[in-house]
Amino acid sequence: MSGEEVRVILWYRVPDEDVRQLTTTYSEIGEQLAGTPGMVSSELLGSQDEPGVIMVTSRWRSQDDLQAWVRSSSHRKTSPLRPYLDKDRSHPYETFAVLSTT
């Protein structure tokens, strides 16, 4: 499975007054991570149904690429987002293998 494309989903819970700053921080981190080997894309999504629920999705060429990045010092650049991880979820982040696309 290490050669399959993967997606990572991180769930955040953000107070209304912090959403704008989190969006700015996410953009700054994205600029720093541009060109990361194996990272195809990343998105910041806000729930339209539940204020303060925010999700980051990232797309990786393979599990091996993702793990190489996680072990790198570059991974620490995401630390400003960590305080907002939704710890009420049993899994505030998950990794998915792409089984099929259309």
C-alpha positions, 0 to 999 in steps of 0.5 A: 500500500505504500505506493498508493496515493493517500489523503490526510484529514485533520479536524480542528475546532476553532473559536470564531475569533480565531478563524481569521488568524488560523486561515492566515497561518494556514496560508503562510504554512502552505507557502513554506511547504510549497514544493514538498516532495510528494505533496500534491495539494492541501485545502482548508475547509470550513463547515457550513453547518457547524461554525468553528469546525475546520478541516485540512485535507492534504493529498500525497503521492504515496504513504512513503512520501507522507511519512518522509515529510512527517519525519522531517523538520519541515513537519514542525512548520505546522505546529501553530495549528496543533492547539486547534486539533479537535481532541473531542474526536476519537481521531483528530486526524486520519490517513486514507488510501485512495481506493478508486477515483472517478 
